[in-house]
Amino acid sequence: MNNVALTGRLGDDPEIRYSQGANPMCVANYTLAVGAGKDKTAWIDCVAFGNVAEFCEKYLHKGMLIGVTGSLDTNTYTSKDGVKRKSVKVVVRQHDFLEKKQEAPKPTPSLYTDPDGFMAIPDGIDEELPFN
């Protein structure tokens, strides 16, 4: 079984491309910074296709903490200098947000004028108070 589950931060905004042909497909590439022990970081290359890649394009940005599930894909190739190399990428099937979106500050209600947060009593209300 080839399953991978990672938690990390995006090293940069995803790189988005579209394949050529009659039915172009969205492809997203990005690097995920994952803790790899004491004071170490592993930089994991990730790729997403189709709807998953379109999700990356719309919602993922540098520095976000996300969870990724997918599978490992290995490729062997020969570099320009004739050396055999191997690359490993995670083919992403799903993303999960692991942080809340930054919330805007809440406005202070206009009734609270006192620095301690007490409400100002409007003029003419004395007649309606039961303890007068």
N, C-alpha and C positions, 0 to 999 in steps of 0.2 A: 504494500500500500504506500502510495506517495502523497503524503499530506504534510503541509507545513503551516504552522501558526506562529506569527511573529507580532511583537509589539515594539513600536519605535516611532521616531520622529522623522518627518520628511526632510531630507538634506537640501532640497531645492523644489521649486515648483515642478510638477510633472511636465515632461517633454511630450507634446501631442503631435501626432502625424496621422495622415489618412492614407490607406493603401490605394493603389491605382487599380483601375479596371471598372467593369460595369457596376459592381456593387462595392463601393469603397467602404472600408472598415476603419474605425478609429483605433489607434494604437497609442498607449501611454507608457512611457518609460520613466522611472524615477529610482532614487536611491533612498533606502530606509536605514537610519542610524539606530542600531540595536545594541543595548548593553551586552557586553561579552565578558563579564567578570569584573574584578576590581579595577577601576580606572581604565577600562578598555572599551572601545566601541568597534563593532563590526558594521561595515557598510555593505548592505545587501542590495544587489540590483534586482529590480522588480519590473515586470511587464504585465500590462492588462490589455485585453482586446474587447471590441464591440461595446456593449452597454456598460460594462465595468470600466472601460477606458473613458467613455463619455462622462461617467460619474466622476472620475479623476479630474477631467477637464473643468467640470463645473464647481466641484466642492473642495478639492484638496489643494493645499498651499504649503509653502516652505514652513517648517517648524511645527506643523500640526502633529499631535500624538494620535496615532491610529493603530488599529489592529488589522492584520492581514491574514487571510487564509488562502491557501493555494497549493501548488505542487512545484517540485524542483524540476528544472529542465537544464540538461547539460549539453554543451556543444563542443566539439573538437575542431580546431582549425589550424592552419599553418600561417604564421605571421609573415610580414614582408621580408623579414630577415631569415626565413626558412625554419624557424623554431616552431615545433608543435605546441599548441596552447589549448587550454580547456577553459570554458566560461560556464558559470553556473548562475542561473536566474530563477527567481520565483515567478511562476505564472499565476497571477492573482485571480481568484474567483470571487472574493468578497472583501469589502472594507468595512470597518466599524469605527465610528467616532469614539474616542476615549476621553475627550475633554468637553466641557460645556462651552458653548459659544460665549464670547465676552459679552456680558450684560451691560446695557446702558445704565448710567446712574438714574435712580428713581427721583422724580421731581418732589420737592417739598410741598405739601399742601398749603394753600394760601391762608387757611384758617390759623395755622400755627405761626404766631408772630413772636412768641417768647422763645429765647434761646434754650430754655429747658423743655420745650415741646408742649407747653400748655396752650390751650385754645383761648383766644381772646373772646370775652363775653360781649355780645352786641349790645348797643344802647337800647333801653326801653324793655329789657327782658325781666327786670326786677319784679314786675307785677305778676309774672307767670311762675315765679319760683315758689315752691310749697313751704319753704322755711322762713319766709319774711314775716 
